[in-house]
């Protein structure tokens, strides 16, 4: 008699159903696991055997075969322990076979029968909901999985509690979602002295999800400005929070079942490898760009990143998704992020200060920023120069709006865009609009078109640059509460395109 349990195998953020078939047959005593298991899955037989022994459950002197179906799908991870144990218990008639067949289980077993939390509880709950089954997982992972309201999630501390549940002695209580955590380290925009133009650019970038490049000498406040960008962004919507948390669940970044409603802020070091940034490595794990999905990716010292790493950003920046292709896996991850890059004007950083600049100025500035290719630079909607702040300015009182005031304007502009793109589920902000839709929402009047034409001729705007100016102008109009894109909106959008413009 074959007993069946169910679990999942992860391919990116998707959880694929896996049937765990357990057969106890006469023959030479053995315990084998087949179906392309990796090392962690193969070692499950020793953990399962010892955990059952700790509960005084002796395995029969027969041949035990565990088949993980479909057999041609690679199985990785320690979360197969619990479904293998359940299938074996069902085959031994210790727990009801039909009850086990109605659950999707995942969890790692310790040698004393305890359940250790595992990665991927949230995607597993999504898969269980689609299969109309109950999810059985470690108690520590239950609060995370319980965010999927369509799935009944049961969390247990050990294998004994599960046996008692299936035998009706002590029914497990459904898990409850973990509390939503807020980021206590939010920083205020008023902490930045001066830099009003940079603050305005941050507001526009946050309102329309426009990629931003900041160039300025060391100590001018580029990193300080970028660190305050999350405080300007609206909280994640329910759909966005679920999308982002599924990626973080696979990466093991969710703890205590809590799910962030604040947008992620990732800042990889410039020594990060291509696999760390884009994704890959063992199991094709998500990279920094996917961990920044629906949030901010801040890349300080942008020219210091390897050229090959920077060039791999081109397609994800445009499409909002990345395909991690490996010999044994082709995984697609979402990565719709707001890219903020910061760079010094040259290697020494003091190109604009004649008294401190090196002897190679101004050629060193061209060589240094030349590490960023033209096509990559062309993908930044906003480019601003961040000048050095004078020492005397540091004694001035705080100026400008607070983060809360700017965030209110950003939220209002985002609400306008949400209404505008209500009929387009794949579009959320002005940065996503293209083609005829962009022409429709950013129609220029005669004065605006004349200004745009002159700027395109004089500065050699590419087609991509032209459309990015239109998107920024539309966002500026939204911040002003204007229904149409007017000449002042186009003029301001063009001003953010010129400082480092090489759009030919």
C-alpha positions in Angstrom: 0.0 0.0 0.0 1.4 3.4 -1.0 0.7 6.4 1.2 0.8 9.9 -0.3 1.8 13.3 1.2 2.3 16.6 -0.5 5.0 19.3 -0.4 6.5 21.8 -2.7 9.8 22.4 -4.6 10.9 26.0 -5.2 11.6 27.5 -8.7 12.3 31.1 -8.0 9.4 32.6 -6.2 7.1 29.8 -7.4 6.3 26.7 -5.4 5.8 23.6 -7.5 3.6 20.8 -6.1 5.5 17.6 -5.2 3.9 14.3 -4.4 5.7 12.3 -1.7 4.9 8.6 -2.2 5.9 6.2 0.5 5.8 2.4 0.1 6.7 -0.1 2.8 7.3 -3.5 1.1 8.8 -6.9 2.0 12.4 -7.2 1.2 15.9 -6.5 2.5 15.5 -3.7 5.1 16.5 -0.4 3.5 15.4 3.3 3.4 15.8 4.9 0.1 14.7 8.3 -1.4 14.4 8.7 -5.1 13.3 11.5 -7.4 16.4 13.7 -7.9 17.0 14.6 -4.2 20.0 16.8 -3.3 22.3 16.1 -0.4 20.0 17.7 2.2 17.0 15.7 1.0 19.0 12.4 0.9 20.0 13.0 4.6 16.3 13.3 5.5 16.1 9.5 6.0 18.5 9.7 9.0 16.7 12.7 10.5 13.3 11.1 10.0 14.5 7.7 11.4 16.0 9.3 14.5 13.0 11.6 15.1 10.6 8.6 15.0 12.8 6.6 17.3 12.8 9.5 19.8 8.9 9.1 19.8 9.3 5.4 20.4 8.1 4.6 16.9 10.2 1.7 15.5 10.5 1.3 11.7 9.6 -2.2 10.5 12.3 -4.5 9.1 11.1 -3.9 5.5 12.1 -2.0 2.5 11.0 1.7 2.7 11.0 3.6 -0.6 10.2 7.3 -0.8 9.5 8.7 -4.3 9.4 12.4 -4.9 7.2 13.0 -7.9 7.6 14.4 -10.5 10.9 12.5 -10.6 12.6 14.7 -13.1 12.3 17.9 -11.0 15.3 18.6 -8.8 14.5 18.6 -5.1 16.5 20.9 -2.8 16.3 21.8 0.8 15.6 20.4 4.3 11.9 21.2 4.2 11.2 17.7 2.7 11.7 16.1 6.2 8.2 16.7 7.5 6.3 15.4 4.4 8.6 12.3 4.2 7.8 11.6 7.9 4.1 12.1 7.3 4.1 9.8 4.4 5.9 7.2 6.4 3.5 7.5 9.3 0.6 7.2 7.0 2.1 4.1 5.4 2.5 2.6 8.9 -1.2 3.4 9.6 -0.2 5.6 12.6 -2.0 8.6 11.1 -5.0 8.6 8.6 -3.9 8.4 4.9 -6.8 10.5 3.7 -6.0 13.3 6.2 -2.4 13.4 5.2 -3.3 13.5 1.5 -5.3 16.7 2.2 -2.2 18.7 3.5 0.8 20.3 2.0 3.7 20.0 4.5 7.1 21.5 4.9 9.5 21.6 7.7 12.9 20.4 8.9 13.1 17.8 11.7 15.5 17.9 14.5 16.7 14.6 16.0 14.3 14.9 19.0 11.3 15.4 16.7 11.2 19.1 16.9 10.3 21.2 13.9 12.8 23.8 12.6 11.6 26.8 10.6 12.4 26.7 6.9 12.5 29.1 3.9 9.6 29.6 1.5 6.6 29.3 3.8 4.8 32.1 2.1 5.1 30.7 -1.5 4.2 27.3 -0.1 1.0 28.7 1.3 0.1 30.2 -2.1 0.6 26.8 -3.7 -1.5 25.1 -1.0 -4.3 27.6 -1.5 -4.3 26.9 -5.3 -4.5 23.1 -4.5 -7.2 23.7 -1.9 -5.2 21.9 0.8 -4.1 22.7 4.3 -0.6 23.9 4.9 1.3 22.2 7.8 4.5 23.8 8.8 6.7 24.6 11.8 5.1 27.0 14.3 7.8 29.6 13.7 6.9 29.7 10.0 3.2 29.7 10.5 2.8 33.4 11.1 4.5 34.2 7.8 2.4 31.7 5.8 -0.8 32.8 7.5 -0.7 36.1 5.4 -2.3 34.0 2.6 -5.9 34.2 3.8 -7.1 31.7 1.3 -5.1 28.9 3.0 -5.7 27.3 6.3 -2.3 27.2 8.0 -1.4 24.9 10.9 1.8 25.4 12.8 3.3 22.8 15.1 6.3 22.7 17.4 7.2 19.1 17.0 6.2 15.9 15.3 4.2 14.6 18.4 1.8 17.5 18.1 1.1 16.6 14.5 0.4 13.0 15.4 -1.9 14.0 18.2 -3.6 16.4 15.7 -4.3 13.7 13.1 -5.4 11.2 15.8 -7.9 13.8 17.1 -6.4 14.0 20.6 -5.4 17.7 20.4 -6.4 19.7 17.3 -3.9 22.4 16.2 -5.1 26.0 16.2 -4.8 27.8 12.9 -1.8 30.1 12.7 -2.3 33.9 12.7 -0.4 36.4 10.6 2.6 38.0 12.2 2.4 41.6 13.2 3.3 44.2 10.5 6.6 45.8 11.4 7.4 49.4 10.8 10.9 50.7 10.2 11.9 52.7 13.4 15.0 54.1 11.7 13.2 56.3 9.2 15.2 59.5 8.6 13.8 63.0 7.9 14.6 65.0 4.8 15.0 68.1 6.9 18.2 66.6 8.3 19.9 67.5 5.0 21.1 71.1 5.0 20.7 72.9 1.7 20.5 70.8 -1.5 17.0 72.0 -2.3 17.4 71.0 -5.9 18.4 67.5 -5.0 15.4 67.3 -2.6 13.1 68.3 -5.4 14.6 65.6 -7.6 14.1 63.0 -4.8 10.4 64.0 -4.6 9.9 63.6 -8.4 11.8 60.3 -8.4 9.6 59.0 -5.5 6.4 60.2 -7.2 6.9 58.5 -10.5 9.5 55.8 -9.8 12.1 57.6 -11.9 15.7 56.4 -11.8 18.1 59.1 -10.4 21.8 59.7 -10.8 23.6 62.1 -8.3 27.1 63.4 -9.1 29.0 65.4 -6.5 32.1 65.6 -4.4 32.6 63.5 -1.3 30.6 64.8 1.7 28.0 66.6 -0.3 25.2 64.5 1.1 24.5 62.0 -1.7 24.3 59.0 0.5 22.4 61.0 3.1 19.8 62.0 0.5 19.4 58.5 -0.8 18.9 57.1 2.7 15.9 59.4 3.2 14.2 58.3 0.0 12.2 55.4 1.7 10.6 57.9 4.0 9.1 59.7 1.0 7.6 56.5 -0.6 4.0 55.3 0.3 3.6 52.0 2.1 3.4 48.9 0.1 -0.1 47.9 -1.0 -1.4 44.5 -0.1 -0.4 43.1 -3.5 3.0 44.7 -3.5 3.7 43.5 0.1 2.9 39.9 -0.9 5.0 40.1 -4.0 8.0 41.5 -2.1 7.6 39.2 0.9 7.6 36.1 -1.4 11.0 37.0 -2.7 12.3 37.8 0.8 10.8 34.5 2.1 12.9 32.6 -0.5 15.9 34.5 0.5 15.4 33.9 4.2 14.9 37.6 5.1 11.6 37.2 6.9 11.8 36.6 10.6 9.1 35.9 13.2 6.4 35.9 10.5 6.5 39.7 10.2 6.0 41.3 6.8 7.3 44.8 6.1 4.8 47.3 4.7 7.7 49.8 4.2 9.4 49.6 0.8 12.8 47.7 0.8 16.0 49.7 0.6 19.0 47.7 -0.7 22.5 49.2 -1.0 25.0 46.6 -2.3 28.7 47.4 -2.0 30.6 48.2 -5.2 32.6 44.9 -4.8 29.4 42.9 -5.3 29.6 40.2 -7.9 27.2 39.7 -10.8 25.5 36.8 -9.1 25.0 38.8 -5.9 23.5 41.8 -7.8 21.5 40.0 -10.5 20.9 36.6 -8.9 22.3 33.2 -9.3 24.7 31.0 -7.4 23.6 27.7 -6.0 19.9 27.3 -6.6 19.7 30.5 -8.7 18.8 32.6 -5.7 17.4 36.2 -6.1 19.9 39.0 -6.2 19.9 42.5 -4.9 17.8 43.9 -7.7 15.0 41.4 -6.9 15.3 42.0 -3.2 14.7 45.7 -4.0 11.5 44.8 -5.9 8.9 47.6 -5.2 11.5 49.5 -3.4 14.9 51.3 -3.8 18.2 50.0 -5.1 21.0 52.5 -4.0 24.3 52.0 -5.7 26.9 54.2 -4.2 30.3 54.8 -6.0 28.5 53.7 -9.2 31.6 53.9 -11.5 33.5 51.6 -9.1 31.2 48.7 -9.9 32.7 46.3 -12.5 31.7 47.3 -16.1 30.2 43.9 -16.8 28.0 44.1 -13.6 26.7 47.6 -14.6 25.8 46.4 -18.1 23.7 43.6 -16.8 21.4 46.3 -15.2 20.2 47.5 -18.6 17.5 45.0 -19.3 16.1 44.7 -15.7 15.8 48.5 -15.5 13.7 48.6 -18.6 11.6 45.4 -18.2 11.2 45.1 -14.4 12.1 41.4 -14.4 15.3 39.4 -14.8 15.9 35.9 -16.1 18.5 34.0 -14.1 19.7 31.4 -16.6 21.9 28.5 -15.4 22.7 25.1 -16.8 20.1 23.4 -14.7 17.7 26.3 -14.0 16.0 29.2 -15.8 14.3 31.3 -13.1 12.4 34.5 -13.6 12.4 37.0 -10.8 10.5 40.3 -10.7 12.6 43.4 -10.1 10.6 46.6 -10.5 12.8 48.9 -8.4 13.8 52.6 -8.2 17.5 52.9 -9.1 19.4 55.6 -7.3 23.1 55.9 -8.2 25.7 58.2 -6.7 29.2 59.0 -8.1 32.0 61.4 -7.5 32.8 63.7 -10.4 36.3 62.1 -10.7 38.6 59.7 -9.0 39.8 62.3 -6.4 36.4 63.7 -6.1 37.3 67.4 -6.2 37.0 68.2 -9.9 35.1 71.5 -9.3 37.6 72.7 -6.6 40.6 74.1 -8.4 42.5 74.2 -5.1 42.0 70.5 -4.3 41.7 68.9 -7.8 44.4 66.6 -9.0 46.8 67.3 -11.8 44.8 65.3 -14.3 41.8 67.6 -14.1 39.6 67.9 -16.1 40.4 64.8 -18.1 40.2 62.6 -15.0 36.5 63.5 -14.7 35.7 62.3 -18.3 37.7 59.1 -17.8 36.1 58.3 -14.4 32.5 58.9 -15.5 33.3 57.2 -18.8 33.2 53.9 -17.0 29.5 54.2 -17.2 28.4 53.4 -20.7 26.2 55.8 -22.7 23.3 53.3 -22.9 23.4 52.8 -19.1 23.5 56.6 -18.4 20.7 57.0 -20.9 18.4 55.0 -18.6 18.5 57.6 -15.8 15.4 59.8 -15.9 16.9 62.4 -13.5 20.5 63.5 -13.4 21.6 66.1 -10.8 24.8 67.7 -9.7 25.1 67.8 -5.9 27.4 70.6 -4.9 29.6 70.6 -1.8 28.0 72.2 1.3 29.8 75.1 2.8 30.9 74.8 6.4 28.9 77.9 7.3 25.7 76.3 5.9 25.9 73.6 8.5 25.1 76.1 11.3 21.9 77.2 9.6 18.6 76.0 10.9 16.9 73.1 9.0 15.1 74.3 5.9 12.6 72.8 3.4 9.7 70.4 4.0 9.8 67.5 6.3 9.7 63.9 4.9 6.0 63.7 6.0 5.0 66.8 4.0 6.8 65.5 0.9 5.5 62.0 1.4 1.9 63.5 1.4 2.5 65.1 -2.0 4.1 61.9 -3.3 1.1 59.8 -2.1 -1.3 62.2 -3.8 0.6 62.0 -7.1 0.7 58.2 -6.8 -3.1 58.1 -6.2 -3.5 60.1 -9.5 -1.4 57.5 -11.3 -3.3 54.6 -9.7 -6.5 56.0 -11.1 -4.9 56.7 -14.5 -3.6 53.1 -14.9 -6.6 51.4 -13.3 -7.3 49.6 -16.6 -3.7 48.4 -16.9 -2.9 46.0 -14.0 0.8 45.7 -15.1 1.3 49.5 -14.9 1.6 51.4 -11.6 3.6 54.5 -12.1 4.4 57.0 -14.9 7.8 55.3 -15.3 6.0 52.2 -16.6 4.1 54.0 -19.4 5.3 53.7 -23.0 4.2 53.9 -26.6 0.7 55.2 -27.4 -0.3 55.3 -23.8 2.6 57.6 -22.9 1.7 59.9 -25.8 -1.9 59.9 -24.6 -1.2 60.8 -20.9 1.6 63.3 -21.7 0.2 65.2 -24.7 2.1 68.4 -25.3 0.6 71.7 -26.3 2.2 74.0 -29.0 4.6 75.8 -26.6 5.7 72.6 -24.9 6.3 70.8 -28.2 8.3 73.7 -29.5 10.5 73.7 -26.4 11.0 69.9 -26.6 11.9 70.1 -30.3 14.6 72.8 -29.7 16.0 70.8 -26.8 16.1 67.6 -28.8 17.9 69.3 -31.6 20.4 71.1 -29.4 21.3 68.4 -27.0 20.7 65.4 -29.3 18.1 63.6 -27.2 17.7 59.9 -28.2 14.3 58.4 -28.6 14.6 56.9 -25.1 15.7 60.2 -23.7 12.7 61.9 -25.3 10.3 59.5 -23.8 11.9 59.7 -20.4 11.5 63.5 -20.4 7.8 63.0 -21.2 7.4 60.7 -18.2 9.2 63.0 -15.8 7.1 66.0 -17.1 3.9 64.0 -16.5 5.0 63.3 -12.9 5.8 67.0 -12.3 2.4 67.8 -13.6 0.9 65.3 -11.2 2.7 66.8 -8.3 1.4 70.2 -9.3 -2.1 68.8 -9.6 -2.3 69.7 -13.3 -4.4 67.7 -15.7 -2.2 68.6 -18.8 1.6 68.7 -19.2 2.5 72.4 -19.7 5.7 74.2 -20.7 7.0 74.7 -17.2 6.7 71.0 -16.5 8.6 70.2 -19.7 11.3 72.8 -18.9 11.9 71.4 -15.4 12.0 67.8 -16.8 14.6 68.9 -19.4 16.7 70.6 -16.7 17.2 67.3 -15.0 18.3 65.7 -18.3 21.1 68.2 -19.1 23.8 68.1 -16.5 25.4 64.8 -17.7 23.6 64.5 -21.0 25.2 62.3 -23.5 22.1 61.1 -25.3 23.4 61.0 -28.8 
